[in-house]
C-alpha cells in the first residue's frame, strides 16, 4: 500500500470523525463503530430507546459524506412500493414511468423498521444485499455507497414484528447509543436554550461519495494474516456448535466480521488486521445475528472469545 494514499485516507477519516462528534456529543466510541460499519460497506441497526440521537447521527453522516439523506417512517400500513418506488402511467407519452422511492439515496434511515410488515421489510432485502431494486422485472441500480441506518423497537412493544433472520444477516452490526454522560447532557441543555450554538446544524461535508467509495475499496485491501483468519474461523466454529444458537453464523456473516475488523484496523492507523480488531468487533457484529430468543448474547460471545487461543505473532 502506498503510504501517501494511506495518510490521505486517514485525513479523510479524521474529518468525518470530527464532524460526527460535533453532531453527537460524548459518544466517540459509538461514532467509531458507525464509521467502521460505513467503511465495511455494511448496514447498521440501532436497538435503543427513542430520543438518543439516532436520527441526528444519520443526518450528520449523510452531510459528512456529501450524500443524499432519505427517511422512511415504518408503519404497519407501509407498502413495499413506498420504499422502492413504483411505475405510473403517463397519459401523454402512453408509457409507464418509474417514480423512485426513498431508497434511492446515499444514507437511508429506516425508523422503527420492525413496526412494518414482513412483506415491506423484505423490500429492503435486495437493496441492502445488492444495492439495487427490481420493480416490474426492471432492475434499478442504487448508489454505490448506499447505507441503511435502521432503528427497531423492543419485540414486546405494541405493533412490533420480529425481523427475519435473512434481513438481520444483511446488517453488519447492531449498536446502542445509550444515555449521554452528565457533561454531554449539560451541553445539550445549553444548546437548547441558545447558550451554545447547535453543533448538529454546522455539520459540513468532510469528503464526497467518490472519496468514500475509494476508502471502502482501500479497506477491502487491508492485509489479514493466515493466523488471524484461522483465529476468526475458530471463533465462528464455537458459535456454530453452541446449543442456544439455532440459525448459525453464515459465511456472509463471517465475511462481514472480517470487513468490519479491517475497517477498525484502518481507523486505528494500521494496514493490517490483528486479533484485537476481531475481538473488539465481535459483539456489534454477532449480536445482530444470534436471534431474538438469545437473551445472554454478551455471555455467549465472552465465552467464545475465552475458549480460543489468541495468536501471539502475526506475519503479514
N, C-alpha and C positions, 0 to 999 in steps of 0.2 A: 504494500500500500504506500502511496505517496504521502510523505509527512506533511507536505504543504496542503494537500487536499484534506487530510485529517484535521489539521489546525483550522482550516476554513469551516469544516463541518462542525467542529467543537464551538467555534464562534457563533454559528447559526443556532446551535442548541442553547447556548448561553442566552441569546436574545429571546428565544421562545420562553425559556425558563423565567427570565426576568419579567416578561410581560404577564405570564400566568400568575406569578407570585404577587403581582400588583392587583390582580383581579380577585384572587382567593387568598386572603391573608392568613398566614400562620399554618399553612398546610403543605409545606415544602415536600414532605415525603409522599403525599398523595399525588402532587403535581409531577414528581419524578416518575411515578408509575404510569401516569396518564401519558407522558411524553414517550415512555418506553413502549406503551401499547400502540401509540401512533407510529413510531418508527418501525415497529414489528409488523405493520400493516394488518393489525388486528382490529377488533371492535371491543367496546368497553361496556360493562354492565355495572350500574351502581345499585346496590341493595342497601338503602339507608332511609332515614327519616326525611320528611319534607322540610324545606326551608334551610338547607345546609349549604346551598350554593352550587348545586349541580347544573342548573340552567345557566347561571353566571359563568361557570367554568367552561361549559360547552360553547357559549357565545364568544368568550375570550379566546378559546382555542381557534375558532374559525377566523377571528380577527388577526390573531398572531401569525397564522399561516397565509393570510391574504386570501382566504377561501370564502365560499358562499355557505351561509348557515340556513338550515331549514328546521322546522319543528313540527312534529306530529303529536297531538294530544290523543293518546289511545283511549278509546271508549268502547263499550260493548257494541255500539252500532256502527263502528268504523268498518268500512269496506276495503277489500284489497286494492281496488282502483283508486281509493282516496290516498293510498300510499304510492303506488307505482305510476298512476296516470291512466288515461282511457282514450278511446277513439270517439270522435264526434263527426257527424255527417255534415259536410259543408254544402249548403243548398246551392251556392253559386258555382263551385267547381264540380259538384256532383261526385265528390270523393270524400273518403274518410280522412280526418286529420287527427294526429296524435297530440293530446294535451298532457304534457309531462306533469307528474306528481312531485311532491316534496322530496322524494328520494333522489332526485336529480340535483345534487348539491355536493359540497365537499365534507361538511360536518352535519350529520342528521341527528337531532335529539328526538328520540322516541320516548316520550314521557309516559310513565305508568304503563309500560309495554304489556304487562300481564293483566291489564284490565280489558284488553280487546280479545276477540275470539281466536281460537287456534287457526281458523281459516285465514284471518287477517295477519296473524303472527307469521304464518307461512309465506306471506307475500314478501317478507324480508329475507327469506332463505337464500334465494338466488342472488339477490343484491349483495348480501353480506359475503357469500362464498365466492362469487364470480364477478362481482362488480358489474352486473348487467341485469336487466329485467326483460321479460318476454311478455308482450301483450298481443293477443290475437295472432300468435305464431310469428310475430316480428320481434327481433332482438334489438334492444337499445342499450348502448354502452353507457356506463356511469363514469363519473370522474375517476381517474387513476388513483387518486388519493381519498376516495370515498371512505368515510369513517363514521360508524354509528356509536353514539353515546346513548344508551338506554337506561331507564330507571324502572325499578319494579317495586311493588308493594308487598308486604308480608302475605303469604298464602292464606292466612287465617282472616285477612281483612275482607270486607264485603265486596263481592263482584270481581275477585281476582281469579284468573285462570293460570294453572301451572304452565310454565314454559316447557315445551317438549325438549327432550334430550338432544334432538338434532339441531334445534336452534341454540341451545346452551353451548353446544360444541363449536358454534360459529363465533362465540365471543372469546377473545384472547384471555380476558381476565375479569374478575369481579372485585370491586373495591367498595370501601366505606369511607366517606369523608369524615364523619364524626363531628362532635361538637367542637367549636373553636375554643382555644385557650382563653384565659381571662384577659390577657393583654390584647389579643386579636379581637375579642368581642368588645372591649373598650374602644378600640379603633373604629369598629363598625358603628357603635353608638355615636361616636364623634362625627363620622361621615354622615350619619342620618340627620343630624341637626346642623350640618354645614360647617362645623368647626374644622373639619379636614375634608379636602376635595375627594370625591369618589374616584378611587383608583380604577374601578372597573370601566368607567367612562373614557379612560385615556389609554386603553389597550390599542396599540398600533401594530401594523404588520411587521413582524420580525424577519420573515422570509416570504417567498411566494410558493405556490403549489409545485412549480417546476423544481425548485430547490429541494422541497420536501421529498419529491419523488426520487431525486438523486440521493438524498440522505437515506431513504429507505433501501435503495439498492446498495448503498455503501454498507449498511448494517448487515445485509444478507451475506456480504463477503467477509465478515469478520471471522477469524480463524478459530476453529474448535479442535482441540487435540483429541486423538483417539481415546485417551484415558478419560477425558471429560464426557465424550459421547457414551462410553461404556458406563460411566457413573450415572448418567441420565437414564439409560435403559435399565440399569439395575434398580433404580428407584421406581421406575414405571412397573417393572415386574412385580415388585412387592404390592403395589396398589392393585394390580390386576388380580392378585391372589387373595385380596382382603375380602372376608365374608360379608362385610357391610356394604360393599360397593357392587351393585348389580350391573350397571351399564358398562363398566370397564373404562379404560383410558384408550381412546382411539389413536391410530397413527397420526391423524391430523392434530390431535391434542399434543402429541409428543413433539411434532414439528413446531407447533405454536410455542410450546415451552422453550424450545431451543431458540426460536426467533426473539422471544422476549428477553431471554438471557443474553443474547447477542446485543440487543438494544441497551440493556442495563450496563453491559461491559463498555459500550461506546459512551454512554453517559458518564461513566467513571473514568474516561480518558484512556481506555485500552483498546487495542485492535485484536484482542483475543479473549476467549471466554475462560473463566476459572470456576471451580466448584462453588465458590461463594455466590456467583451470579445465578447458578442453578438453584441453590438453596434459598436465596433471597426472593426469588420469583415463584417459588413453589406454591405458597398459599394463594396469592391472587390468581394464578393460572389454574390451579387444581380445584379450588373451592367452587368454581362455577360448574365443574363437571362431576362432582361427587353425588349429585342428586338431592332432591328436596327431602328424601327420607333420612339422609345422614345428618345427625344433629351434632356430632362431635368431630367436625371437619378438622379443627386445629389439632386435636389429639391424634387423629389418624395420620395427618401429614407429619407431625412431630415424630411419631413412632416410625414412619417410613424413613425419615432423614436419619434417625438414630441407628437404624439397622444396616445401613450401607457404609462401608469404609470409604472415607474421603481420600481420593488420590493425593499424594503429597507433592509430587512433582509432575508438571505437565510439560511435554515438549511439543511445540507447535510446528 
